[in-house]
Amino acid sequence: DQDETCEVVSNEITVASCPPSNDECINAIALEVGNSFEQNVITATNVSATRNPADHDPEEIAFGCDSSDFNEEGKDVWFSITVPDSGKLTVETNEASDDLFDDTALFIYTGSCDDMVYLACSGDEGDGAFSKVQLTELTPGETIHARVFGYNGDSGEFQISAYDTPLNNDNFTKGTLSVYPNPVKDVLNISYFK
């Protein structure tokens, strides 16, 4: 029997049996875009997640991004991200503290949950066997979806973040650039004065 918290209790074990709230694309958890991985990182889980090959079967669209055995062992969870004004975005996973889950797969899609278009994937491009996808030339304001699952059915807690690292330099100074002579014959002089 299952109680109201979706736990099945026996004399020997207690097992969580409900999938995470973001088990389906339609219930994706929104990630807030930061300026670094650390800024808006969240801890998530795919424990008790269900496989859903109907949402673009990873083994068919990009075999090699840790999608091996997804149809037998996949436990995918979903996240949504609004593309920042720059049109650039990095989505990255990493380990959660004191967790044994150490190998994620990450797939990125454009479009709605009902009409998704595969964009990119990552198996082990992040730290260790974690995933990291760097995207450019996206449409600002568009919502994209990130799908995370464990390699060969692995599950546990993990960290995930979406960020756009801005170009910054606090040391720009106004100066004068001088290039002469014009037209150039043999020697071109370039000078810069602060």
N, C-alpha and C positions, 0 to 999 in steps of 0.2 A: 504494500500500500504506500501511496505517496501522500505526504502532508501538504499543507498550504504553501510551504516554502520550497516545494518541488524536491524534497529530499526523500529518498527511499531508505528506511531504517530497518536494520535487522539486528540480531543479537551480536553479530560480529563486526559489521562495517556500516558506515554511512557514506553514500555516494550522491554527489550532486547530479541531478538528472535533467535539469532544465538548460536549454542552450542560452548563451549570452543574449542580451537584448538586441545586439547588432548582428545576429545570425543571418539575417536576410538583408539584401541591398536596400530595401524600402525603409528599414530601420537603422540605416547607417549612422554612426556617431560622427557629428560634425567636429572637425579639427580646426582650430584657430591658427592661422598662419602667423608665424613669428619671424624673428630675424636670425635665429640660430636653433639648433636642435633642442637645446635646453630651455628656450624661452616658454614654449607652450606644450612641452612634452606631456603625454598622459600615459598611464599604465592601463593596459587592456588585457583581455584573456580570450583564448579560443577553446578553453576547457568546456567540454560537452557541446561544442558547436557541431552542426550537422553539415554534411557535404551537400553541395548543390551544383552538380555539373550542368544543370539546365541554364545557369547564369554564365554562359560562355565557358565551356569545358576547358580548363587550363591545359590539359594534356593535348587537346587538339589545336589550340591557338598558339601556344608557345612552349613546346616541349623543351626542357632544358633549364627552365627557370624554377627549379625545385618542384616541378609539377608531377614528378614520378609517383605513380600509385594514387593520384588524387581520387580517382573514382572508387577505390576501395577504402582509402584511409583519410580523405580530405576533411578538414575541419576549418571552414572558412568563416571569417568575420569581416564586416564592412565599415568603411569610413568615408565621409564626404568632405570635400575641400573646395572652397571658393578661390579661384585663381586671382592673385593680387594684380594690381595695376601694371606691374613690370612684365607680366606674361611668363615669368619664370617661377619655378617651384621645385623644391627638393622634398621628397617624401622618404622617410627613413625609419627603420625599426632598430631596436637595440635590446639588450637584456634588461630584465627587471631584476632588482636586487634579490639575491638568495633564491633564484629560480633556476631550474634545470633545463628550461626551454631555451635552446640555443641555436635554432636554425629555422628562419622564416622564409617564406616566399611572398612576394609582393607583386600584384598585378594592378595596373592603372587603366581606367576606362573613361571615355567621354560619353556624353549623352545621359539620358534618364535610365533608371533601373529597368524600364520596359523596352528600351531601345539603346542598349550599350554598344559602344564601339571600342574594341581593344586598342590601347595606345602603346603601352610599354610594360616590361616586367623586369624583375630582379630576383636572382637566387641568392648570391653570396657577395654582392658588391659593397656591402657595408662592413662594419667591424665584425671580424670573425666570419661566421656563416649567416650573419644578419643581412637584411636587404636595404638597398638604397637606390632610388631612381631620381635622376636629375632631368627635369623637363624644361624646354624652352619653347617659345613661339606659341604659347597657349593663348586663348581668348580671355582677356581680363573680365572678371565677373562671372565666368562660366563655372559651373559646378562639375568637378570630376570625382570619380569614386576610386577608392583604394580597397583592394581585397587582400587580406592577409591570412595565410594558413601555414602550418608547419610542414617541413619536409618529411615525407613518408608517414604522415599522420601524427607527427609530434605536436604536443599541446602544452600550454601553460601560460603564465603571464609574460608580457613583453611590453616594451615602451615603443610608442610611435609618435612621430612629430612631422609637421609640414612647415617648411620655412623657405624664405627668400632672403638670402644673404645680400644685404645692400652694399653697394660700393660706398665706401666712406673714407674720407681723409679730412681730418680736422686742421690740416696744415696748409691748405691752399692760400697762396698769397697773390695779391695783385702785382703784376709786373709788366715790363715792356719788352717785347721781342722785336729785335731788329735784324733784318736780313738784307745784305748789300754786297756788291753793286747789282743793279738791275739795268740792263741785262748782264749776265755773268760771262766773263771771258775765260779766265783760268782759275780764279780763286773766289769762293763764296764765303762771306763772313756772316756768322750767326752769333748774335749777342743777346743776352737776357739780363735785365736789371730788375731787382726787387724794388 
